């Protein structure tokens, strides 16, 4: 079974069309070259589908790093 970390990294690599291992746990909006507003929405939608969750609207704009995304997903997964 894949961990939450592995799943987030896989989805991020797919959305940002990067090579495996290019996205890491230290990745954020500042160090991923093509992380713009459209890709951000693609990422949010892909993660919601992958984890079968819905991010709170007030959180979506703040999800600008792997670490922040992981925290919110873990909170959502615990609730369900």
C-alpha positions as CSV (number, residue, x, y, z in Angstrom):
1,X,0.0,0.0,0.0
2,X,1.4,3.4,-1.0
3,X,1.8,6.0,1.7
4,X,0.2,9.4,1.6
5,X,3.6,10.9,0.8
6,X,4.2,8.6,-2.1
7,X,0.7,9.3,-3.5
8,X,1.1,13.1,-3.2
9,X,4.5,13.0,-4.9
10,X,3.1,10.8,-7.7
11,X,0.1,13.1,-8.3
12,X,2.3,16.2,-8.2
13,X,4.7,14.7,-10.7
14,X,1.8,13.9,-13.0
15,X,0.2,17.3,-12.7
16,X,3.4,19.3,-13.1
17,X,4.6,16.8,-15.8
18,X,8.0,16.3,-14.2
19,X,10.3,13.4,-14.0
20,X,10.0,10.9,-11.1
21,X,11.9,12.2,-8.1
22,X,12.0,15.8,-9.4
23,X,9.2,16.7,-7.0
24,X,10.2,16.1,-3.4
25,X,8.9,16.7,0.1
26,X,10.6,20.1,-0.1
27,X,8.8,21.1,-3.2
28,X,6.7,24.3,-3.1
29,X,5.3,26.9,-5.4
30,X,8.6,28.8,-5.5
31,X,10.8,25.9,-6.6
32,X,8.5,24.1,-9.1
33,X,8.9,26.1,-12.3
34,X,5.5,25.5,-13.8
35,X,3.4,25.8,-10.6
36,X,1.1,28.6,-11.7
37,X,-2.6,29.3,-10.8
38,X,-4.0,26.9,-13.5
39,X,-1.6,24.0,-12.5
40,X,-2.5,24.7,-8.8
41,X,-6.2,24.1,-9.6
42,X,-5.3,21.0,-11.6
43,X,-3.3,19.8,-8.6
44,X,-6.1,20.4,-6.1
45,X,-8.6,18.6,-8.3
46,X,-6.3,15.6,-8.9
47,X,-5.6,15.3,-5.1
48,X,-9.3,15.5,-4.3
49,X,-10.0,12.8,-6.7
50,X,-7.1,10.6,-5.7
51,X,-7.9,10.8,-1.9
52,X,-11.7,11.1,-2.3
53,X,-11.7,14.3,-0.2
54,X,-12.8,17.9,-0.6
55,X,-10.4,20.6,0.4
56,X,-12.0,23.5,2.4
57,X,-12.3,26.5,0.1
58,X,-10.5,28.7,2.6
59,X,-7.5,26.3,2.5
60,X,-7.1,25.9,-1.3
61,X,-5.1,29.2,-1.8
62,X,-2.7,28.2,1.0
63,X,-1.8,24.8,-0.3
64,X,1.5,26.0,-1.9
65,X,3.9,23.3,-0.7
66,X,4.1,19.5,-0.4
67,X,4.2,19.9,3.4
68,X,1.0,22.0,3.7
69,X,-0.8,19.8,1.3
70,X,0.2,16.7,3.3
71,X,-1.0,18.2,6.6
72,X,-4.5,19.1,5.1
73,X,-4.8,15.7,3.5
74,X,-3.9,13.9,6.7
75,X,-6.6,15.9,8.5
76,X,-9.2,15.1,5.9
77,X,-8.3,11.4,5.8
78,X,-8.5,11.1,9.6
79,X,-12.0,12.7,9.6
80,X,-13.4,10.2,7.0
